């Protein structure tokens, strides 16, 4: 998460480092996200993002694709290429999924929501089904646009991810 609308002190990477440390998992988080990015943008930047040696790659793209109505099969293809590239470098992947609301129509919603579980199964990688779990659609945890988490929402997302990472590592 790029931290849209938040100052850098309240970005996900800052909270996640602290939350992981509280679980006795010292870490350095490299945030390669770009505000408004799509899976295609992430795919295009991937080689730049993988210049260092990593233990775990958290992949949380797809929300902006969904907001733009990009076809789920395109999103899945881009995510698949990202996952394969990261795995080919012997880096573990945690896939953090997104979910489409029903306002996109049942067919789009189902196709989009199926992307993440199918990829996790196909590549045998851990899945955090919904990155915004416990935050989405809760006004007091989101900015005025209703789409982007505020500082308190980011804290919850961080705790959820830290617990998932802890389960993967331990």
Secondary structure, DSSP 8 states (H G I E B T S, - for coil): ---TTS-GGGSHHHHHHHHHHHTT----------TT--HHHHHHHHHHHTSS--SEEEE---HHHHHTT--HHHHHHHHHHHHHHHHHTT-EEEEE-----GGG-HHHHHHHHHHHHHHHHHHT-EEES-TTTTTTT-GGGB-TTSSSB-HHHHHHHHHHHHHHHHHHH-
